[in-house]
Amino acid sequence: MSNQRADEMVQVLNRNGGLMDYGTDNLHLLVRVVRVLAKGRPVTTSQVDEIVAELGIDLDASEQFLQTVAEGDDDDNIVGALGLSLKEHPHRFNVGGIQMTAWCAQDTLFLPVMLQQTATVETQSPVSKEKIRITVGPEGVKEANPAGAVMSTVVFNPDSTDLNTPTDIQMNFCRNIHFFTSEEEVEQWAAGRSDIETLSLEEAFDLGYQLWPEAYSYAKALSEAA
């Protein structure tokens, strides 16, 4: 990726003990859960138990981990995980004819890889309110309208930023990450801030490979084995 500040932050996030160092068991669990969620229905506790049993991992530890990264409903079902949600969020995410949402713009670019499916994203610029439509597959961005659309990303100190619950993730991370029709719109939106960088859609897609290399490999292996 060509943005040095974003690249350096990803390295810190992924270091041993970093915020994104979930461990192999938790990563595999998260990928499996989001692939069930992508069918458009809540993931029940019994479904989680089945996944945990198939993976051969600790149930209590798995449940504790999911509480930090997944949205739940009143019946303790999972309705949001890894940025994919059945709740209302700003970014529309359609995969396999099923309409869902995503917590932030970045999620819409890595979820197609996790799901190994092509998705259509619909959102709007926070500045002009102009609609933005993007088609994303497991291999990259296929189409964008407008063609010059870009994504904002936030550069923060991982050592002093809480990302320990879905609310933390959305407040400290997702609310700073949006699609815009142009770089000029990002500059207008981020005026006076030094923590915002602009990425092309290709750069933003490639960011996922740095954030989720192990999860991407596992997702691909699951699809190939299906």
C-alpha atoms as one frame of an Amber mdcrd trajectory, in Angstrom:
protein
   0.000   0.000   0.000   1.326   3.452  -0.858   0.075   5.347   2.223   2.914
   5.133   4.718   0.996   6.324   7.789  -1.819   3.822   7.283   0.702   1.083
   6.544   2.598   1.742   9.772  -0.615   1.698  11.811  -1.620  -1.676  10.363
   1.736  -3.110  11.350   1.177  -1.975  14.944  -2.382  -3.362  14.975  -1.168
  -6.771  13.778   1.893  -7.115  15.979   1.923  -9.807  18.670  -0.451  -8.679
  21.383  -1.808  -5.885  19.183  -5.489  -4.955  18.929  -5.990  -7.121  15.832
  -4.035 -10.090  17.163  -7.108 -12.226  17.836  -5.329 -15.573  17.565  -6.011
 -18.377  15.098  -8.938 -19.949  16.975 -10.826 -16.668  17.314 -10.145 -15.659
  13.714 -11.505 -18.959  12.411 -14.546 -18.623  14.655 -15.185 -15.076  13.457
 -14.962 -16.032   9.786 -17.336 -18.946  10.286 -19.837 -16.794  12.189 -19.880
 -14.026   9.580 -20.393 -16.544   6.784 -23.484 -17.860   8.578 -24.671 -14.307
   9.262 -24.377 -13.498   5.549 -27.389 -15.742   4.936 -29.424 -12.850   6.311
 -30.543 -14.317   9.623 -29.247 -14.002  13.201 -26.671 -16.552  14.266 -28.183
 -18.468  17.165 -26.353 -19.645  20.256 -26.816 -23.234  19.119 -25.204 -22.419
  15.775 -22.263 -20.832  17.576 -21.964 -23.934  19.753 -21.884 -26.108  16.630
 -19.146 -23.998  15.059 -17.105 -24.073  18.260 -17.464 -27.858  18.470 -16.428
 -28.298  14.831 -13.367 -26.124  15.398 -12.516 -27.971  18.615 -11.950 -24.787
  20.600 -12.923 -23.684  24.099 -16.591 -22.669  24.373 -16.268 -20.232  27.277
 -13.315 -18.436  25.710 -15.140 -18.281  22.374 -18.251 -16.763  23.906 -16.167
 -14.199  25.769 -14.371 -13.231  22.572 -17.577 -12.872  20.552 -18.981 -10.490
  23.148 -16.146  -8.085  22.321 -16.597  -8.120  18.526 -20.214  -9.053  17.771
 -23.574  -7.268  18.018 -26.291  -9.202  19.810 -30.069  -9.053  20.106 -32.339
  -9.519  23.117 -32.245 -13.307  22.676 -28.421 -13.436  22.675 -28.307 -14.152
  18.948 -25.520 -12.550  16.913 -26.839  -9.926  14.499 -23.545  -8.274  13.613
 -19.937  -9.412  13.359 -16.772  -8.396  11.522 -18.588  -5.272  10.324 -21.488
  -7.153   8.703 -24.827  -6.449  10.342 -28.551  -7.060  10.240 -29.009  -3.781
  12.112 -29.184  -0.332  10.573 -25.803   1.154   9.639 -24.781   3.718   6.993
 -23.480   1.356   4.313 -25.814  -0.963   2.404 -24.225  -4.310   1.619 -25.968
  -6.705  -0.765 -24.548 -10.191  -1.290 -26.373 -13.109  -2.862 -29.513 -10.985
  -3.128 -29.593 -10.445   0.641 -29.604  -6.843   1.867 -27.570  -6.139   4.998
 -25.432  -3.260   6.238 -21.819  -2.664   7.235 -20.368  -0.759  10.170 -17.904
   1.220   8.060 -16.727   1.679   4.491 -13.620  -0.461   5.003 -15.774  -3.440
   6.026 -17.529  -3.462   2.664 -14.198  -4.010   0.917 -12.900  -6.926   2.983
 -16.184  -8.744   3.576 -16.385 -10.025  -0.033 -13.048 -11.762   0.558 -14.240
 -13.271   3.834 -17.405 -14.484   2.115 -15.725 -15.316  -1.207 -18.663 -13.672
  -2.967 -19.248 -10.524  -5.002 -21.175  -7.794  -3.214 -22.802  -4.497  -4.136
 -22.239  -1.557  -1.810 -24.485   1.495  -1.700 -23.744   4.506   0.476 -23.442
   8.273   0.241 -20.797  10.918   0.698 -21.004  12.623   4.106 -20.256  15.922
   2.336 -22.360  16.107  -0.838 -24.801  13.308   0.077 -24.212  12.013  -3.444
 -24.884   8.294  -3.813 -21.888   6.011  -4.251 -22.218   2.495  -5.629 -19.371
  -0.007  -5.633 -19.177  -3.617  -6.779 -16.544  -5.650  -4.950 -15.446  -9.248
  -5.487 -12.989 -11.487  -3.665 -10.213 -10.305  -5.976 -10.853  -6.576  -5.817
 -13.074  -3.647  -6.745 -14.880  -4.372 -10.004 -16.771  -1.135 -10.556 -17.366
   2.185  -8.835 -19.801   4.986  -9.548 -18.597   7.684  -9.497 -15.330   6.364
 -10.870 -13.232   8.734  -8.751 -14.629   7.531  -5.425 -12.122   7.300  -2.572
 -12.144   6.262   1.090 -11.088   8.095   4.218  -9.212   6.243   6.911  -8.160
   7.283  10.392  -4.632   7.032  11.753  -4.735   6.563  15.517  -2.523   5.334
  18.316  -3.543   1.685  18.872  -1.956   1.741  22.312  -4.368   4.391  23.570
  -7.527   3.601  21.597 -10.289   1.274  22.794 -11.570  -1.271  20.256 -12.829
  -3.744  22.827 -16.543  -3.737  21.975 -18.605  -3.218  18.811 -19.523   0.239
  20.137 -15.856   1.116  20.654 -15.044  -0.045  17.130 -17.859   1.991  15.627
 -17.156   5.146  17.647 -13.344   5.197  17.498 -12.831   3.678  14.065 -15.877
   3.359  11.821 -17.237   6.877  12.183 -14.029   8.143  10.576 -14.098   5.805
   7.583 -16.387   6.714   4.698 -16.567   6.725   0.934 -16.404  10.079  -0.843
 -16.856  11.073  -4.471 -13.392  12.684  -4.631 -10.238  13.532  -2.691 -11.435
  17.119  -2.503 -14.491  16.013  -0.526 -12.287  14.192   1.992 -10.176  17.318
   2.421 -13.307  19.379   3.011 -14.731  16.862   5.504 -11.432  16.466   7.382
 -10.437  20.127   7.445  -8.369  20.876  10.540  -7.686  17.217  11.321  -4.272
  15.590  11.105  -5.434  12.005  11.698  -7.253  11.416   8.400  -5.713   9.917
   5.258  -7.267   9.374   1.820  -7.017   6.014   0.058  -7.992   5.019  -3.454
 -10.454   2.131  -3.573  -7.641  -0.145  -4.719  -5.450   0.919  -1.790  -8.362
   0.474   0.608  -9.061  -3.027  -0.738  -5.397  -3.983  -0.416  -5.449  -2.772
   3.176  -7.609  -5.789   3.986  -4.792  -8.126   2.981  -2.591  -6.483   5.565
  -5.267  -6.446   8.255  -6.602  -9.983   7.758  -4.019 -12.246   6.035  -4.775
 -15.350   8.105  -8.548 -14.843   7.999  -8.420 -14.365   4.216  -6.502 -17.623
   3.751  -8.961 -19.490   5.955 -11.985 -18.038   4.135 -10.577 -19.083   0.791
  -9.819 -22.580   2.082 -13.396 -22.923   3.365 -14.828 -22.016  -0.026 -12.500
 -24.346  -1.877 -13.470 -27.200   0.448 -17.218 -26.564   0.106
